[in-house]
Amino acid sequence: MRPIVFKEAGKIMLVYYNPDGTLSRTPTNIVSNIGKVASIAPSVTWNTSNLTDGNSPWDMHFDTTQTGQIVVTMSEFQPKLYAALIGTKTEIKTNKILWAIDEEFTIEADATVTLAHTPKTKGTIVVIGGDGTEFTKAETGPTAGQYTIATNKLTFATDDVGKAVFVTYEWEASDVLNFGLPAKGSRPALHAVVSGLVSSADGVTNYYTNIFIDKCKATGDLASPQMGREPQPWNFTLQVLPPRPGIKPVDYDFAPSVTVYGNGTENGNGTENGNGTENGDGTENGDGE
């Protein structure tokens, strides 16, 4: 195998272990489609112990322990990936109450504003004017400083037209993807697989690569992307754990791909002789046979 260079970040999937500790790479256990990966950086640290040799200027060094980790930097955030890292799974919930906070409006000429959602029946709704004054709910015919509500439309008094208002309220959503930080308990170990495409240093040969991490856990800070006007990356670190008996902690595989001469073939067009045949005319011997 030639020396290689990594020309792309690669991709990663996580796999939940079964409750009995066995590994089944089934659709229900696999966490894939995790979003755009910016980089994947595996590393190994060897820890040593030193003893002084009184007859030599060189200390003696003994390998004691080793640690491995993979730092993954993501350009996109995938909730099911984050859920797996913190030790839980996502689920779909229906009829869940959410909050809309400080929807900002200027009261229209017809004395109304239209909310993004329909507030929950008998739910909390707070309407604050731009000057900090709270508007109160009226049953009918609002006067200055009051409003009425019908579905997702608020109606104000004509005296309040043109004023700024901020509306905070509860609303009911369906098909909500949900996960939460576990209240207690330790996170289970995960299995991880990294895939990628690398090239020989001379650019002649491609290799498909897989890195198998038998058991690992997210370690250190696990912060989701910073919320702001500019999209931000985020990262996580997978700490390699002791593997199952008879399994390597980390296993690297490289499978040769096609030879590259400009278009991924030996002769530039996917054939040995340039036209899909051995003799250049669609036959083996030049006469159709």
Sequence and secondary structure as in RCSB ss.txt:
>XXXX:A:sequence
MRPIVFKEAGKIMLVYYNPDGTLSRTPTNIVSNIGKVASIAPSVTWNTSNLTDGNSPWDMHFDTTQTGQIVVTMS
EFQPKLYAALIGTKTEIKTNKILWAIDEEFTIEADATVTLAHTPKTKGTIVVIGGDGTEFTKAETGPTAGQYTIA
TNKLTFATDDVGKAVFVTYEWEASDVLNFGLPAKGSRPALHAVVSGLVSSADGVTNYYTNIFIDKCKATGDLASP
QMGREPQPWNFTLQVLPPRPGIKPVDYDFAPSVTVYGNGTENGNGTENGNGTENGDGTENGDGE
>XXXX:A:secstr
   EEE S  EEEEEE  TTS     TTTEE     EEEEEEEEEEEEEEE  TTSSS EEEEEEEEEEEEEEES
S  HHHHHHHHT   EEESSEEEEEEEEEEE  TTSEEE SS B TT  EEEEETTS EEEE SSS  TTEEEEE
TTEEEE GGGTT EEEEEEEEEESSEEE    SSS    EEEEEEEEEEETTSSEEEEEEEEEEEEEEES     
  SSS   EEEEEEE    TTS SEEEEEEEEEE SSSSSSSSSSSSSSSSSSSSSSSSSSS  
